[in-house]
Each structure stands twice: as C-alpha cells, then as structure tokens.
Amino acid sequence: MWSRFASHIRDAFSHATAAAFAAAVAFYGAHWLFGHQQPIFAAIAAIICLAPGIPNHLRQGINVVIGVTIGIAVGELIFLLPISVLGVQISLAIFAAMFLGALANLAPVTPIQAGASALLVILLGPETGGLVRFLDVIIGVSTGLVFALILFRNATKLHDTAAAPSKDAGQGPQEK
C-alpha cells in the first residue's frame, strides 16, 4: 500500500512539475513567436496536456486542438446570425460547440474545450478568441507534447497498451 502511495506522489509531482515548466515555456514561446501580449491559452493548453492522471498525453493534445478548433469555428459562425442579444449568442455558441464536440466521440476534454472556446470567441471577439487563441493553443499543445515525449514516453503513444491483449490472455488461471 505504501509503495502505491509513494508511486502516486512521484507521478503527481513529476506531472505537476512538467506542467508548470511547460506552461512557462509555452507562454513565453507564444509571446516571442507571435508577439501576443498575454498568451494565457498557450500556458493553459500545456497544462491540460500534462495534467497528472492523463493516460495519454498525445491523445489529450490532439483532443484539445480539435475542441478548440470546433469552438472557434462555432463562435465565428454565431456572429453571422442576426442575433444581437449576448445571452442568446452565448447559449447558442456553447450548445452548438459542445454538441459538435461530443459528436466527435473523443475524450471529455473535446466538448469542454469546444464550449469554452466558443464562449471566449463570443465574449472576447474573434480578434482575441479566434486565431490568436488557436495559435496559442498550438504552441501550448506542442510544448506540452515535447515535454511529454521527453519525460513520459509511454504516455505519448497513439495506441492504448491497456487495450491491447496480453500474451497470457485467454489461457485461464496459471498454477504456481
């Protein structure tokens, strides 16, 4: 029991440390590359990719980018509708983005990011919530994945090793 607890502490510590450093690198990377004054979304994307308990960092990063893309597209499209009531715009954008994100049948982070991104486009405007957010997220996810590849190599494979059959599967109980 103690060894499992110690392993959990090591895992949480290493992932939290990696997320903290990757967030700072992503923040300054987006600032340097694109001149964004407050590239908060770059840091957030790196944190989401490297959060403790995420079984597959590569899949998480891909799902974040998909969710953000859906949300930005929906948010931009809402501006084309003849609706001037902010509350209605917000509700429609979040519903449509989360619905489409859920239809993608990916991890829960996809509809969450879709809804949050649509909300940000509506509230911040397409100048801050659209392309700027997308570029920041690309930098954040890329930074998070580089950290994951270096530090957590087994958690960046596209296939799930837990889902793969073991060589002992189907052989019944083994005698000792």
N, C-alpha and C positions, 0 to 999 in steps of 0.2 A: 504494500500500500504506500509506504513512504517513497519507494523508488518511482512509482507512478506520479505522485505529487511533485517530487523533485523534477521529473521529466516535464511535467506540465509547467512548472515555474521556469525551467530553461527555455521551453518553447515560447511561452508568453513573453519572456524577457527578450529573446533574440528577435522575435517578430516585431515587438513594440519598438525596439532599438532600430531595427532596419527601417520600419515605417517612419520613424522620426527623422532619421538621416535622409531617407529618400524624399520625404516631403520638403525638407530644406533645399535639397539639390534640385528638385523639380520646380520649386518656387523661383529660385534664382536662375535656373536654366530658362524658364519661360520668360522671365524678366529680361535676361540677356539676349535671347534669340529673337523675341518678338517686341521687346520694349513695353510689355504690359506692366502697368504700374503696380497692380495688386493681383498677381496671378494665383489667387487663392485656390481656384479649381485645379490647378496643376498639383498643388500640395495635397488637396483632398483626394484626388484620383490616386496618387501614390499611396496614401494611407489606406484607401479602400482595397487596393491590390495586395497590400502586405499585412493586412489586419490579422492578428492571431486567430487561429481557428479556421482559416480559409484553406480548404484541402487542395485547391489547385489555383495557383496564382495566375497562370497564363489564361485559363478559362475565365477567371474573375475579371482580368483586364479586358479581355475580348467582350465580355458581357457588359462591362461599364461603358465601353466605346459604343456598343450597339444601343444601349439605353439612352445615352446622351444624344446620339445621332437621331433617334426616334423623337426624343423630346424637343430638340431644337427644330426639327422639321415641322412637328405639330405646332409648336409655338409660333413659328413663322407663318404657317398656314392660317392660324387663328386671326392674324392681323388682316387677312384678306376678306374675312367675313364682315358684313355690315353690322357689327355689334360694338356698341360703344360703352356698355356697362362693364366695368372692370371685373366685378364679381362673376359675371356670366362668362367672360373671357377666361378667367382663371379656372372656373369649374369645367368648362368645355375642354380647355387645353389639358388639364390634369387627367380628366376622364379618358379622353382620346389617346393620350400618350401612354398612360398606364395600361389601358385596354390593349393597345397595339404591342406594348412591351410584354404583356402577359401572353398574348397570342404567339409570340415568338417562342414560347415554351422553354425559356432558358432559366437561369438561376434567378432568385428573387431580386437580386441587385438590378436586373434589367428593367423591370417596370418601375422600380423605385427611382432609378436614375432618369428614366424617361419622364416620369411625373415631375421630379424636381427640376429637370432641365426645361421642360415646358413652362413651369411656373417662373423660373428665372428669366426666360425669354420674354414672357408677358410683363413681369414686374420691372426688369432692368432694361428692356428694349433689346432689339436684335443686335445693336452695336456691342453691347456688353454680354448679353446672354447667348448670342448666336455663335458666330465664327470665333470670337475671342475665347469663349468658353470651350468650344470644340478643340481649338489649338492647345489651350492649357491642359485639357484632359488628355490629349495625345501625348504631350510632354510628360504629364504625371504618370500615365499608364506605362509609357516607355521606360521612364526612370524606375518605376516600381518593378517592372519585369526584369530590368538589368540587375537590380538588387536581388530579386528572387532567383535569377539564374545563377548568380554568384554564390548566394548564401543558402538557398533552399532548392537545390537542383531537382530533387524528387517531386517537388510540388509545382513543377512547371511543365510537366508532360501533358499533352492533349488527351491521352487516354487515361482512364482511371484504373490503376492497378488493383484497387479493391474490387472492381467489377470483373476483372479477368479471372478465369477459373484457375485454381491452383493445380499443381501436378498430382496432388493427392485426392482431388475431388472425385467423389463417386466410388471410392474404394472401401467405404464402410469403416467401422472402428478398427483401429490398429491394436494389436496385442503388444504388451510391454515385456 
